């Protein structure tokens, strides 16, 4: 029996990588790294600049997390 290679989902194709590839950080930690409020981080997610997910996928009450790679790329874009 052979297994099919996992195809990336639409979000992974859009971003070019899987969510949490380099890990995740809490919303509070992301706000601290960006020196802004948690609401500003939420707005960056809504604008498509950061990837947001949940500690337990699909369970919002489990806590919001931010993809570390998207956060690193976002901070890198601010330095240019």
mmCIF file of the N, C-alpha and C atoms, coordinates in Angstrom:
data_MODEL
# 
_entry.id   MODEL 
# 
loop_
_atom_site.group_PDB 
_atom_site.id 
_atom_site.type_symbol 
_atom_site.label_atom_id 
_atom_site.label_alt_id 
_atom_site.label_comp_id 
_atom_site.label_asym_id 
_atom_site.label_entity_id 
_atom_site.label_seq_id 
_atom_site.pdbx_PDB_ins_code 
_atom_site.Cartn_x 
_atom_site.Cartn_y 
_atom_site.Cartn_z 
_atom_site.occupancy 
_atom_site.B_iso_or_equiv 
_atom_site.pdbx_formal_charge 
_atom_site.auth_seq_id 
_atom_site.auth_comp_id 
_atom_site.auth_asym_id 
_atom_site.auth_atom_id 
_atom_site.pdbx_PDB_model_num 
ATOM 1   N N  . UNK A 1 1  ? 0.845   -1.173 0.000  1.00 0.00 ? 1  UNK A N  1 
ATOM 2   C CA . UNK A 1 1  ? 0.000   0.000  0.000  1.00 0.00 ? 1  UNK A CA 1 
ATOM 3   C C  . UNK A 1 1  ? 0.892   1.238  0.000  1.00 0.00 ? 1  UNK A C  1 
ATOM 4   N N  . UNK A 1 2  ? 0.618   2.158  -0.890 1.00 0.00 ? 2  UNK A N  1 
ATOM 5   C CA . UNK A 1 2  ? 1.397   3.386  -0.965 1.00 0.00 ? 2  UNK A CA 1 
ATOM 6   C C  . UNK A 1 2  ? 0.586   4.543  -0.410 1.00 0.00 ? 2  UNK A C  1 
ATOM 7   N N  . UNK A 1 3  ? 1.285   5.504  0.101  1.00 0.00 ? 3  UNK A N  1 
ATOM 8   C CA . UNK A 1 3  ? 0.605   6.683  0.619  1.00 0.00 ? 3  UNK A CA 1 
ATOM 9   C C  . UNK A 1 3  ? 0.835   7.837  -0.338 1.00 0.00 ? 3  UNK A C  1 
ATOM 10  N N  . UNK A 1 4  ? -0.188  8.590  -0.557 1.00 0.00 ? 4  UNK A N  1 
ATOM 11  C CA . UNK A 1 4  ? -0.086  9.750  -1.444 1.00 0.00 ? 4  UNK A CA 1 
ATOM 12  C C  . UNK A 1 4  ? 0.625   10.879 -0.708 1.00 0.00 ? 4  UNK A C  1 
ATOM 13  N N  . UNK A 1 5  ? 1.390   11.644 -1.453 1.00 0.00 ? 5  UNK A N  1 
ATOM 14  C CA . UNK A 1 5  ? 2.055   12.805 -0.865 1.00 0.00 ? 5  UNK A CA 1 
ATOM 15  C C  . UNK A 1 5  ? 0.988   13.811 -0.461 1.00 0.00 ? 5  UNK A C  1 
ATOM 16  N N  . UNK A 1 6  ? 1.148   14.376 0.709  1.00 0.00 ? 6  UNK A N  1 
ATOM 17  C CA . UNK A 1 6  ? 0.171   15.357 1.208  1.00 0.00 ? 6  UNK A CA 1 
ATOM 18  C C  . UNK A 1 6  ? 0.253   16.622 0.371  1.00 0.00 ? 6  UNK A C  1 
ATOM 19  N N  . UNK A 1 7  ? -0.873  17.025 -0.147 1.00 0.00 ? 7  UNK A N  1 
ATOM 20  C CA . UNK A 1 7  ? -0.943  18.241 -0.948 1.00 0.00 ? 7  UNK A CA 1 
ATOM 21  C C  . UNK A 1 7  ? -1.153  19.435 -0.023 1.00 0.00 ? 7  UNK A C  1 
ATOM 22  N N  . UNK A 1 8  ? -0.444  20.521 -0.263 1.00 0.00 ? 8  UNK A N  1 
ATOM 23  C CA . UNK A 1 8  ? -0.649  21.700 0.587  1.00 0.00 ? 8  UNK A CA 1 
ATOM 24  C C  . UNK A 1 8  ? -2.049  22.270 0.376  1.00 0.00 ? 8  UNK A C  1 
ATOM 25  N N  . UNK A 1 9  ? -2.612  22.788 1.446  1.00 0.00 ? 9  UNK A N  1 
ATOM 26  C CA . UNK A 1 9  ? -3.934  23.402 1.374  1.00 0.00 ? 9  UNK A CA 1 
ATOM 27  C C  . UNK A 1 9  ? -3.859  24.776 0.738  1.00 0.00 ? 9  UNK A C  1 
ATOM 28  N N  . UNK A 1 10 ? -5.001  25.430 0.565  1.00 0.00 ? 10 UNK A N  1 
ATOM 29  C CA . UNK A 1 10 ? -5.012  26.743 -0.086 1.00 0.00 ? 10 UNK A CA 1 
ATOM 30  C C  . UNK A 1 10 ? -4.196  27.798 0.666  1.00 0.00 ? 10 UNK A C  1 
ATOM 31  N N  . UNK A 1 11 ? -4.235  27.763 1.996  1.00 0.00 ? 11 UNK A N  1 
ATOM 32  C CA . UNK A 1 11 ? -3.463  28.751 2.759  1.00 0.00 ? 11 UNK A CA 1 
ATOM 33  C C  . UNK A 1 11 ? -1.966  28.498 2.593  1.00 0.00 ? 11 UNK A C  1 
ATOM 34  N N  . UNK A 1 12 ? -1.552  27.245 2.618  1.00 0.00 ? 12 UNK A N  1 
ATOM 35  C CA . UNK A 1 12 ? -0.136  26.927 2.444  1.00 0.00 ? 12 UNK A CA 1 
ATOM 36  C C  . UNK A 1 12 ? 0.335   27.314 1.043  1.00 0.00 ? 12 UNK A C  1 
ATOM 37  N N  . UNK A 1 13 ? -0.522  27.128 0.048  1.00 0.00 ? 13 UNK A N  1 
ATOM 38  C CA . UNK A 1 13 ? -0.142  27.542 -1.315 1.00 0.00 ? 13 UNK A CA 1 
ATOM 39  C C  . UNK A 1 13 ? -0.032  29.062 -1.399 1.00 0.00 ? 13 UNK A C  1 
ATOM 40  N N  . UNK A 1 14 ? -0.935  29.767 -0.729 1.00 0.00 ? 14 UNK A N  1 
ATOM 41  C CA . UNK A 1 14 ? -0.907  31.233 -0.764 1.00 0.00 ? 14 UNK A CA 1 
ATOM 42  C C  . UNK A 1 14 ? 0.348   31.773 -0.093 1.00 0.00 ? 14 UNK A C  1 
ATOM 43  N N  . UNK A 1 15 ? 0.667   31.229 1.086  1.00 0.00 ? 15 UNK A N  1 
ATOM 44  C CA . UNK A 1 15 ? 1.799   31.729 1.864  1.00 0.00 ? 15 UNK A CA 1 
ATOM 45  C C  . UNK A 1 15 ? 3.116   31.103 1.432  1.00 0.00 ? 15 UNK A C  1 
ATOM 46  N N  . UNK A 1 16 ? 3.073   29.924 0.842  1.00 0.00 ? 16 UNK A N  1 
ATOM 47  C CA . UNK A 1 16 ? 4.292   29.255 0.409  1.00 0.00 ? 16 UNK A CA 1 
ATOM 48  C C  . UNK A 1 16 ? 4.887   28.334 1.460  1.00 0.00 ? 16 UNK A C  1 
ATOM 49  N N  . UNK A 1 17 ? 4.197   28.153 2.583  1.00 0.00 ? 17 UNK A N  1 
ATOM 50  C CA . UNK A 1 17 ? 4.661   27.261 3.645  1.00 0.00 ? 17 UNK A CA 1 
ATOM 51  C C  . UNK A 1 17 ? 3.490   26.903 4.556  1.00 0.00 ? 17 UNK A C  1 
ATOM 52  N N  . UNK A 1 18 ? 3.656   25.832 5.305  1.00 0.00 ? 18 UNK A N  1 
ATOM 53  C CA . UNK A 1 18 ? 2.623   25.385 6.229  1.00 0.00 ? 18 UNK A CA 1 
ATOM 54  C C  . UNK A 1 18 ? 2.590   26.269 7.478  1.00 0.00 ? 18 UNK A C  1 
ATOM 55  N N  . UNK A 1 19 ? 1.417   26.403 8.062  1.00 0.00 ? 19 UNK A N  1 
ATOM 56  C CA . UNK A 1 19 ? 1.269   27.167 9.302  1.00 0.00 ? 19 UNK A CA 1 
ATOM 57  C C  . UNK A 1 19 ? 2.072   26.495 10.410 1.00 0.00 ? 19 UNK A C  1 
ATOM 58  N N  . UNK A 1 20 ? 2.828   27.272 11.146 1.00 0.00 ? 20 UNK A N  1 
ATOM 59  C CA . UNK A 1 20 ? 3.589   26.745 12.273 1.00 0.00 ? 20 UNK A CA 1 
ATOM 60  C C  . UNK A 1 20 ? 4.833   25.982 11.885 1.00 0.00 ? 20 UNK A C  1 
ATOM 61  N N  . UNK A 1 21 ? 5.300   26.170 10.675 1.00 0.00 ? 21 UNK A N  1 
ATOM 62  C CA . UNK A 1 21 ? 6.487   25.455 10.185 1.00 0.00 ? 21 UNK A CA 1 
ATOM 63  C C  . UNK A 1 21 ? 7.691   25.637 11.120 1.00 0.00 ? 21 UNK A C  1 
ATOM 64  N N  . UNK A 1 22 ? 7.868   26.836 11.626 1.00 0.00 ? 22 UNK A N  1 
ATOM 65  C CA . UNK A 1 22 ? 8.970   27.131 12.565 1.00 0.00 ? 22 UNK A CA 1 
ATOM 66  C C  . UNK A 1 22 ? 8.470   27.284 13.996 1.00 0.00 ? 22 UNK A C  1 
ATOM 67  N N  . UNK A 1 23 ? 7.237   26.916 14.223 1.00 0.00 ? 23 UNK A N  1 
ATOM 68  C CA . UNK A 1 23 ? 6.646   27.039 15.541 1.00 0.00 ? 23 UNK A CA 1 
ATOM 69  C C  . UNK A 1 23 ? 5.626   28.161 15.580 1.00 0.00 ? 23 UNK A C  1 
ATOM 70  N N  . UNK A 1 24 ? 5.056   28.346 16.739 1.00 0.00 ? 24 UNK A N  1 
ATOM 71  C CA . UNK A 1 24 ? 4.046   29.384 16.937 1.00 0.00 ? 24 UNK A CA 1 
ATOM 72  C C  . UNK A 1 24 ? 4.373   30.160 18.204 1.00 0.00 ? 24 UNK A C  1 
ATOM 73  N N  . UNK A 1 25 ? 3.849   31.371 18.291 1.00 0.00 ? 25 UNK A N  1 
ATOM 74  C CA . UNK A 1 25 ? 3.995   32.189 19.494 1.00 0.00 ? 25 UNK A CA 1 
ATOM 75  C C  . UNK A 1 25 ? 2.608   32.670 19.903 1.00 0.00 ? 25 UNK A C  1 
ATOM 76  N N  . UNK A 1 26 ? 2.441   32.943 21.171 1.00 0.00 ? 26 UNK A N  1 
ATOM 77  C CA . UNK A 1 26 ? 1.158   33.436 21.659 1.00 0.00 ? 26 UNK A CA 1 
ATOM 78  C C  . UNK A 1 26 ? 0.905   34.839 21.122 1.00 0.00 ? 26 UNK A C  1 
ATOM 79  N N  . UNK A 1 27 ? -0.341  35.234 21.163 1.00 0.00 ? 27 UNK A N  1 
ATOM 80  C CA . UNK A 1 27 ? -0.717  36.578 20.735 1.00 0.00 ? 27 UNK A CA 1 
ATOM 81  C C  . UNK A 1 27 ? 0.021   37.626 21.560 1.00 0.00 ? 27 UNK A C  1 
ATOM 82  N N  . UNK A 1 28 ? 0.121   37.399 22.863 1.00 0.00 ? 28 UNK A N  1 
ATOM 83  C CA . UNK A 1 28 ? 0.807   38.346 23.746 1.00 0.00 ? 28 UNK A CA 1 
ATOM 84  C C  . UNK A 1 28 ? 2.295   38.440 23.401 1.00 0.00 ? 28 UNK A C  1 
ATOM 85  N N  . UNK A 1 29 ? 2.928   37.310 23.125 1.00 0.00 ? 29 UNK A N  1 
ATOM 86  C CA . UNK A 1 29 ? 4.354   37.303 22.781 1.00 0.00 ? 29 UNK A CA 1 
ATOM 87  C C  . UNK A 1 29 ? 4.589   38.009 21.439 1.00 0.00 ? 29 UNK A C  1 
ATOM 88  N N  . UNK A 1 30 ? 3.682   37.799 20.482 1.00 0.00 ? 30 UNK A N  1 
ATOM 89  C CA . UNK A 1 30 ? 3.799   38.476 19.186 1.00 0.00 ? 30 UNK A CA 1 
ATOM 90  C C  . UNK A 1 30 ? 3.688   39.987 19.367 1.00 0.00 ? 30 UNK A C  1 
ATOM 91  N N  . UNK A 1 31 ? 2.748   40.417 20.210 1.00 0.00 ? 31 UNK A N  1 
ATOM 92  C CA . UNK A 1 31 ? 2.583   41.849 20.477 1.00 0.00 ? 31 UNK A CA 1 
ATOM 93  C C  . UNK A 1 31 ? 3.837   42.421 21.133 1.00 0.00 ? 31 UNK A C  1 
ATOM 94  N N  . UNK A 1 32 ? 4.418   41.652 22.038 1.00 0.00 ? 32 UNK A N  1 
ATOM 95  C CA . UNK A 1 32 ? 5.643   42.088 22.705 1.00 0.00 ? 32 UNK A CA 1 
ATOM 96  C C  . UNK A 1 32 ? 6.787   42.223 21.702 1.00 0.00 ? 32 UNK A C  1 
ATOM 97  N N  . UNK A 1 33 ? 6.944   41.238 20.823 1.00 0.00 ? 33 UNK A N  1 
ATOM 98  C CA . UNK A 1 33 ? 8.021   41.289 19.824 1.00 0.00 ? 33 UNK A CA 1 
ATOM 99  C C  . UNK A 1 33 ? 7.860   42.459 18.865 1.00 0.00 ? 33 UNK A C  1 
ATOM 100 N N  . UNK A 1 34 ? 6.600   42.817 18.559 1.00 0.00 ? 34 UNK A N  1 
ATOM 101 C CA . UNK A 1 34 ? 6.346   43.928 17.631 1.00 0.00 ? 34 UNK A CA 1 
ATOM 102 C C  . UNK A 1 34 ? 6.237   45.269 18.342 1.00 0.00 ? 34 UNK A C  1 
ATOM 103 N N  . UNK A 1 35 ? 6.283   45.245 19.680 1.00 0.00 ? 35 UNK A N  1 
ATOM 104 C CA . UNK A 1 35 ? 6.146   46.453 20.484 1.00 0.00 ? 35 UNK A CA 1 
ATOM 105 C C  . UNK A 1 35 ? 4.846   47.183 20.150 1.00 0.00 ? 35 UNK A C  1 
ATOM 106 N N  . UNK A 1 36 ? 3.747   46.416 20.186 1.00 0.00 ? 36 UNK A N  1 
ATOM 107 C CA . UNK A 1 36 ? 2.432   46.982 19.898 1.00 0.00 ? 36 UNK A CA 1 
ATOM 108 C C  . UNK A 1 36 ? 1.386   46.239 20.734 1.00 0.00 ? 36 UNK A C  1 
ATOM 109 N N  . UNK A 1 37 ? 0.133   46.574 20.543 1.00 0.00 ? 37 UNK A N  1 
ATOM 110 C CA . UNK A 1 37 ? -0.940  45.926 21.296 1.00 0.00 ? 37 UNK A CA 1 
ATOM 111 C C  . UNK A 1 37 ? -1.376  44.628 20.611 1.00 0.00 ? 37 UNK A C  1 
ATOM 112 N N  . UNK A 1 38 ? -2.085  43.802 21.369 1.00 0.00 ? 38 UNK A N  1 
ATOM 113 C CA . UNK A 1 38 ? -2.630  42.573 20.804 1.00 0.00 ? 38 UNK A CA 1 
ATOM 114 C C  . UNK A 1 38 ? -3.645  42.903 19.716 1.00 0.00 ? 38 UNK A C  1 
ATOM 115 N N  . UNK A 1 39 ? -4.384  43.980 19.877 1.00 0.00 ? 39 UNK A N  1 
ATOM 116 C CA . UNK A 1 39 ? -5.357  44.386 18.856 1.00 0.00 ? 39 UNK A CA 1 
ATOM 117 C C  . UNK A 1 39 ? -4.657  44.743 17.552 1.00 0.00 ? 39 UNK A C  1 
ATOM 118 N N  . UNK A 1 40 ? -3.476  45.365 17.625 1.00 0.00 ? 40 UNK A N  1 
ATOM 119 C CA . UNK A 1 40 ? -2.723  45.683 16.412 1.00 0.00 ? 40 UNK A CA 1 
ATOM 120 C C  . UNK A 1 40 ? -2.299  44.399 15.709 1.00 0.00 ? 40 UNK A C  1 
ATOM 121 N N  . UNK A 1 41 ? -1.900  43.396 16.481 1.00 0.00 ? 41 UNK A N  1 
ATOM 122 C CA . UNK A 1 41 ? -1.547  42.102 15.885 1.00 0.00 ? 41 UNK A CA 1 
ATOM 123 C C  . UNK A 1 41 ? -2.765  41.510 15.187 1.00 0.00 ? 41 UNK A C  1 
ATOM 124 N N  . UNK A 1 42 ? -3.925  41.600 15.828 1.00 0.00 ? 42 UNK A N  1 
ATOM 125 C CA . UNK A 1 42 ? -5.176  41.105 15.211 1.00 0.00 ? 42 UNK A CA 1 
ATOM 126 C C  . UNK A 1 42 ? -5.442  41.834 13.890 1.00 0.00 ? 42 UNK A C  1 
ATOM 127 N N  . UNK A 1 43 ? -5.215  43.138 13.864 1.00 0.00 ? 43 UNK A N  1 
ATOM 128 C CA . UNK A 1 43 ? -5.432  43.903 12.631 1.00 0.00 ? 43 UNK A CA 1 
ATOM 129 C C  . UNK A 1 43 ? -4.450  43.480 11.543 1.00 0.00 ? 43 UNK A C  1 
ATOM 130 N N  . UNK A 1 44 ? -3.203  43.176 11.927 1.00 0.00 ? 44 UNK A N  1 
ATOM 131 C CA . UNK A 1 44 ? -2.218  42.705 10.939 1.00 0.00 ? 44 UNK A CA 1 
ATOM 132 C C  . UNK A 1 44 ? -2.641  41.351 10.365 1.00 0.00 ? 44 UNK A C  1 
ATOM 133 N N  . UNK A 1 45 ? -3.254  40.528 11.196 1.00 0.00 ? 45 UNK A N  1 
ATOM 134 C CA . UNK A 1 45 ? -3.780  39.234 10.724 1.00 0.00 ? 45 UNK A CA 1 
ATOM 135 C C  . UNK A 1 45 ? -4.924  39.466 9.738  1.00 0.00 ? 45 UNK A C  1 
ATOM 136 N N  . UNK A 1 46 ? -5.832  40.367 10.083 1.00 0.00 ? 46 UNK A N  1 
ATOM 137 C CA . UNK A 1 46 ? -6.965  40.682 9.210  1.00 0.00 ? 46 UNK A CA 1 
ATOM 138 C C  . UNK A 1 46 ? -6.498  41.255 7.879  1.00 0.00 ? 46 UNK A C  1 
ATOM 139 N N  . UNK A 1 47 ? -5.378  41.978 7.887  1.00 0.00 ? 47 UNK A N  1 
ATOM 140 C CA . UNK A 1 47 ? -4.826  42.576 6.674  1.00 0.00 ? 47 UNK A CA 1 
ATOM 141 C C  . UNK A 1 47 ? -4.027  41.569 5.851  1.00 0.00 ? 47 UNK A C  1 
ATOM 142 N N  . UNK A 1 48 ? -3.853  40.359 6.378  1.00 0.00 ? 48 UNK A N  1 
ATOM 143 C CA . UNK A 1 48 ? -3.117  39.337 5.647  1.00 0.00 ? 48 UNK A CA 1 
ATOM 144 C C  . UNK A 1 48 ? -1.607  39.435 5.795  1.00 0.00 ? 48 UNK A C  1 
ATOM 145 N N  . UNK A 1 49 ? -1.140  40.135 6.818  1.00 0.00 ? 49 UNK A N  1 
ATOM 146 C CA . UNK A 1 49 ? 0.299   40.291 7.032  1.00 0.00 ? 49 UNK A CA 1 
ATOM 147 C C  . UNK A 1 49 ? 0.858   39.232 7.974  1.00 0.00 ? 49 UNK A C  1 
ATOM 148 N N  . UNK A 1 50 ? -0.003  38.670 8.816  1.00 0.00 ? 50 UNK A N  1 
ATOM 149 C CA . UNK A 1 50 ? 0.393   37.629 9.766  1.00 0.00 ? 50 UNK A CA 1 
ATOM 150 C C  . UNK A 1 50 ? -0.604  36.480 9.688  1.00 0.00 ? 50 UNK A C  1 
ATOM 151 N N  . UNK A 1 51 ? -0.129  35.281 10.000 1.00 0.00 ? 51 UNK A N  1 
ATOM 152 C CA . UNK A 1 51 ? -1.005  34.106 10.018 1.00 0.00 ? 51 UNK A CA 1 
ATOM 153 C C  . UNK A 1 51 ? -1.413  33.798 11.448 1.00 0.00 ? 51 UNK A C  1 
ATOM 154 N N  . UNK A 1 52 ? -2.727  33.681 11.654 1.00 0.00 ? 52 UNK A N  1 
ATOM 155 C CA . UNK A 1 52 ? -3.281  33.423 12.971 1.00 0.00 ? 52 UNK A CA 1 
ATOM 156 C C  . UNK A 1 52 ? -3.934  32.048 12.978 1.00 0.00 ? 52 UNK A C  1 
ATOM 157 N N  . UNK A 1 53 ? -3.792  31.354 14.094 1.00 0.00 ? 53 UNK A N  1 
ATOM 158 C CA . UNK A 1 53 ? -4.439  30.066 14.263 1.00 0.00 ? 53 UNK A CA 1 
ATOM 159 C C  . UNK A 1 53 ? -4.783  29.862 15.729 1.00 0.00 ? 53 UNK A C  1 
ATOM 160 N N  . UNK A 1 54 ? -5.101  28.628 16.076 1.00 0.00 ? 54 UNK A N  1 
ATOM 161 C CA . UNK A 1 54 ? -5.467  28.298 17.444 1.00 0.00 ? 54 UNK A CA 1 
ATOM 162 C C  . UNK A 1 54 ? -4.592  27.160 17.957 1.00 0.00 ? 54 UNK A C  1 
ATOM 163 N N  . UNK A 1 55 ? -4.346  27.134 19.262 1.00 0.00 ? 55 UNK A N  1 
ATOM 164 C CA . UNK A 1 55 ? -3.520  26.078 19.859 1.00 0.00 ? 55 UNK A CA 1 
ATOM 165 C C  . UNK A 1 55 ? -4.020  24.699 19.459 1.00 0.00 ? 55 UNK A C  1 
ATOM 166 N N  . UNK A 1 56 ? -5.318  24.521 19.513 1.00 0.00 ? 56 UNK A N  1 
ATOM 167 C CA . UNK A 1 56 ? -5.952  23.297 19.005 1.00 0.00 ? 56 UNK A CA 1 
ATOM 168 C C  . UNK A 1 56 ? -6.679  23.715 17.730 1.00 0.00 ? 56 UNK A C  1 
ATOM 169 N N  . UNK A 1 57 ? -6.210  23.277 16.559 1.00 0.00 ? 57 UNK A N  1 
ATOM 170 C CA . UNK A 1 57 ? -6.815  23.720 15.299 1.00 0.00 ? 57 UNK A CA 1 
ATOM 171 C C  . UNK A 1 57 ? -8.341  23.603 15.296 1.00 0.00 ? 57 UNK A C  1 
ATOM 172 N N  . UNK A 1 58 ? -8.992  24.695 14.923 1.00 0.00 ? 58 UNK A N  1 
ATOM 173 C CA . UNK A 1 58 ? -10.439 24.732 14.846 1.00 0.00 ? 58 UNK A CA 1 
ATOM 174 C C  . UNK A 1 58 ? -11.157 24.997 16.159 1.00 0.00 ? 58 UNK A C  1 
ATOM 175 N N  . UNK A 1 59 ? -10.406 25.182 17.245 1.00 0.00 ? 59 UNK A N  1 
ATOM 176 C CA . UNK A 1 59 ? -11.016 25.414 18.560 1.00 0.00 ? 59 UNK A CA 1 
ATOM 177 C C  . UNK A 1 59 ? -10.586 26.796 19.065 1.00 0.00 ? 59 UNK A C  1 
ATOM 178 N N  . UNK A 1 60 ? -11.357 27.846 18.729 1.00 0.00 ? 60 UNK A N  1 
ATOM 179 C CA . UNK A 1 60 ? -10.971 29.211 19.116 1.00 0.00 ? 60 UNK A CA 1 
ATOM 180 C C  . UNK A 1 60 ? -10.747 29.416 20.608 1.00 0.00 ? 60 UNK A C  1 
ATOM 181 N N  . UNK A 1 61 ? -11.483 28.702 21.460 1.00 0.00 ? 61 UNK A N  1 
ATOM 182 C CA . UNK A 1 61 ? -11.324 28.913 22.901 1.00 0.00 ? 61 UNK A CA 1 
ATOM 183 C C  . UNK A 1 61 ? -10.020 28.306 23.438 1.00 0.00 ? 61 UNK A C  1 
ATOM 184 N N  . UNK A 1 62 ? -9.253  27.609 22.579 1.00 0.00 ? 62 UNK A N  1 
ATOM 185 C CA . UNK A 1 62 ? -7.994  27.019 23.036 1.00 0.00 ? 62 UNK A CA 1 
ATOM 186 C C  . UNK A 1 62 ? -6.861  28.041 23.091 1.00 0.00 ? 62 UNK A C  1 
ATOM 187 N N  . UNK A 1 63 ? -7.081  29.214 22.535 1.00 0.00 ? 63 UNK A N  1 
ATOM 188 C CA . UNK A 1 63 ? -6.063  30.268 22.564 1.00 0.00 ? 63 UNK A CA 1 
ATOM 189 C C  . UNK A 1 63 ? -5.530  30.582 21.177 1.00 0.00 ? 63 UNK A C  1 
ATOM 190 N N  . UNK A 1 64 ? -5.338  31.846 20.916 1.00 0.00 ? 64 UNK A N  1 
ATOM 191 C CA . UNK A 1 64 ? -4.834  32.301 19.618 1.00 0.00 ? 64 UNK A CA 1 
ATOM 192 C C  . UNK A 1 64 ? -3.320  32.221 19.584 1.00 0.00 ? 64 UNK A C  1 
ATOM 193 N N  . UNK A 1 65 ? -2.785  31.745 18.466 1.00 0.00 ? 65 UNK A N  1 
ATOM 194 C CA . UNK A 1 65 ? -1.344  31.712 18.249 1.00 0.00 ? 65 UNK A CA 1 
ATOM 195 C C  . UNK A 1 65 ? -1.031  32.323 16.891 1.00 0.00 ? 65 UNK A C  1 
ATOM 196 N N  . UNK A 1 66 ? 0.176   32.814 16.766 1.00 0.00 ? 66 UNK A N  1 
ATOM 197 C CA . UNK A 1 66 ? 0.650   33.425 15.532 1.00 0.00 ? 66 UNK A CA 1 
ATOM 198 C C  . UNK A 1 66 ? 1.790   32.570 14.989 1.00 0.00 ? 66 UNK A C  1 
ATOM 199 N N  . UNK A 1 67 ? 1.768   32.328 13.686 1.00 0.00 ? 67 UNK A N  1 
ATOM 200 C CA . UNK A 1 67 ? 2.828   31.556 13.033 1.00 0.00 ? 67 UNK A CA 1 
ATOM 201 C C  . UNK A 1 67 ? 4.141   32.339 13.154 1.00 0.00 ? 67 UNK A C  1 
ATOM 202 N N  . UNK A 1 68 ? 5.156   31.695 13.709 1.00 0.00 ? 68 UNK A N  1 
ATOM 203 C CA . UNK A 1 68 ? 6.433   32.373 13.954 1.00 0.00 ? 68 UNK A CA 1 
ATOM 204 C C  . UNK A 1 68 ? 7.100   32.805 12.654 1.00 0.00 ? 68 UNK A C  1 
ATOM 205 N N  . UNK A 1 69 ? 7.005   31.986 11.606 1.00 0.00 ? 69 UNK A N  1 
ATOM 206 C CA . UNK A 1 69 ? 7.642   32.360 10.342 1.00 0.00 ? 69 UNK A CA 1 
ATOM 207 C C  . UNK A 1 69 ? 6.982   33.621 9.773  1.00 0.00 ? 69 UNK A C  1 
ATOM 208 N N  . UNK A 1 70 ? 5.653   33.707 9.813  1.00 0.00 ? 70 UNK A N  1 
ATOM 209 C CA . UNK A 1 70 ? 4.997   34.909 9.286  1.00 0.00 ? 70 UNK A CA 1 
ATOM 210 C C  . UNK A 1 70 ? 5.369   36.136 10.115 1.00 0.00 ? 70 UNK A C  1 
ATOM 211 N N  . UNK A 1 71 ? 5.533   35.947 11.421 1.00 0.00 ? 71 UNK A N  1 
ATOM 212 C CA . UNK A 1 71 ? 5.938   37.048 12.300 1.00 0.00 ? 71 UNK A CA 1 
ATOM 213 C C  . UNK A 1 71 ? 7.362   37.498 11.961 1.00 0.00 ? 71 UNK A C  1 
ATOM 214 N N  . UNK A 1 72 ? 8.264   36.549 11.781 1.00 0.00 ? 72 UNK A N  1 
ATOM 215 C CA . UNK A 1 72 ? 9.646   36.885 11.428 1.00 0.00 ? 72 UNK A CA 1 
ATOM 216 C C  . UNK A 1 72 ? 9.710   37.620 10.086 1.00 0.00 ? 72 UNK A C  1 
ATOM 217 N N  . UNK A 1 73 ? 8.936   37.143 9.111  1.00 0.00 ? 73 UNK A N  1 
ATOM 218 C CA . UNK A 1 73 ? 8.926   37.797 7.798  1.00 0.00 ? 73 UNK A CA 1 
ATOM 219 C C  . UNK A 1 73 ? 8.336   39.197 7.887  1.00 0.00 ? 73 UNK A C  1 
ATOM 220 N N  . UNK A 1 74 ? 7.285   39.349 8.687  1.00 0.00 ? 74 UNK A N  1 
ATOM 221 C CA . UNK A 1 74 ? 6.662   40.669 8.865  1.00 0.00 ? 74 UNK A CA 1 
ATOM 222 C C  . UNK A 1 74 ? 7.661   41.635 9.499  1.00 0.00 ? 74 UNK A C  1 
ATOM 223 N N  . UNK A 1 75 ? 8.329   41.209 10.569 1.00 0.00 ? 75 UNK A N  1 
ATOM 224 C CA . UNK A 1 75 ? 9.311   42.080 11.214 1.00 0.00 ? 75 UNK A CA 1 
ATOM 225 C C  . UNK A 1 75 ? 10.462  42.396 10.282 1.00 0.00 ? 75 UNK A C  1 
ATOM 226 N N  . UNK A 1 76 ? 10.871  41.445 9.466  1.00 0.00 ? 76 UNK A N  1 
ATOM 227 C CA . UNK A 1 76 ? 11.928  41.678 8.485  1.00 0.00 ? 76 UNK A CA 1 
ATOM 228 C C  . UNK A 1 76 ? 11.517  42.716 7.448  1.00 0.00 ? 76 UNK A C  1 
ATOM 229 N N  . UNK A 1 77 ? 10.243  42.724 7.091  1.00 0.00 ? 77 UNK A N  1 
ATOM 230 C CA . UNK A 1 77 ? 9.773   43.681 6.093  1.00 0.00 ? 77 UNK A CA 1 
ATOM 231 C C  . UNK A 1 77 ? 9.771   45.110 6.644  1.00 0.00 ? 77 UNK A C  1 
ATOM 232 N N  . UNK A 1 78 ? 9.683   45.246 7.956  1.00 0.00 ? 78 UNK A N  1 
ATOM 233 C CA . UNK A 1 78 ? 9.694   46.572 8.577  1.00 0.00 ? 78 UNK A CA 1 
ATOM 234 C C  . UNK A 1 78 ? 11.092  47.184 8.592  1.00 0.00 ? 78 UNK A C  1 
ATOM 235 N N  . UNK A 1 79 ? 12.111  46.330 8.530  1.00 0.00 ? 79 UNK A N  1 
ATOM 236 C CA . UNK A 1 79 ? 13.488  46.811 8.589  1.00 0.00 ? 79 UNK A CA 1 
ATOM 237 C C  . UNK A 1 79 ? 13.949  47.394 7.267  1.00 0.00 ? 79 UNK A C  1 
ATOM 238 N N  . UNK A 1 80 ? 13.309  47.019 6.179  1.00 0.00 ? 80 UNK A N  1 
ATOM 239 C CA . UNK A 1 80 ? 13.742  47.473 4.842  1.00 0.00 ? 80 UNK A CA 1 
ATOM 240 C C  . UNK A 1 80 ? 13.493  48.934 4.636  1.00 0.00 ? 80 UNK A C  1 
# 
